[in-house]
Amino acid sequence: MFIGNFVAYSDQALPGFELLTPELLKRTRERATLRRADRYTTLIVSAALALLGDDAADDGLALITATAFGTHRTTFSTLDDILDFPEAQILPTRFSHSVHNAAAAYVGAALKMRGPAIALAGFEQVLCEALELAKTFLHGGLCTRAMVIAAEEKALLTEKAHELWPERFAADMPEGVVGFLLSLSPQDNRRGRLLLNRSARVSLSSPFTFGGDAKLFQAFAHADATSEHHL
């Protein structure tokens, strides 16, 4: 697959990442008219807008989102409401935002997408699974371009995940989002080729719970059309 664009934002100063700031999220809310979207959704939409830039979404554009914990800040707020009030009295808007695919729906509406959209969640390199799915979509003719966006927000669960499972989750995990715009056409190549290799993933190291690899994220940010990346 060829990488047409790559974006990466984090609340921590990580190599290859732009800083995730309140101003960035505010601009996203204003540009996409996100009046009620939660933080996780805003992260996803920010990456989608940056990936496309001034391009328009055509019928051949697909979207795949990936996350480990998803919009768990909103999910826990919804569960708190269910415990505190009768179920019939909980906020319907908050409940509708507590599912992982809400962010994908927002992107589809903001970009006026008509192609396939799917949300993945998992704890074992879900970003790599999303990239594999994008490859399947492209080779299967379901789309001509695929956006793959992985995000993780910082909230109570991610802040305590290291205490609950220290062998799996690092302390002080960053909040952030990464996004790929992928195609099989050499004409769309701006950041090089991405070659997926399942057998190499045992050595991947990522600061994010959605997976990937820190060194590759840094390489993607500074790559050109002649680059070749293995994941």
PyMOL commands that set and color helices and strands:
alter all, ss='L'
color gray80, all
select helices_A, chain A and resi 22-32+39-52+72-84+87-89+92-96+102-111+126-139+156-164+186-188+198-203+214-221
alter helices_A, ss='H'
color red, helices_A
select strands_A, chain A and resi 2-10+18-19+61-67+117-121+145-152+176-183+193-195+228-230
alter strands_A, ss='S'
color yellow, strands_A
deselect
rebuild
show_as cartoon
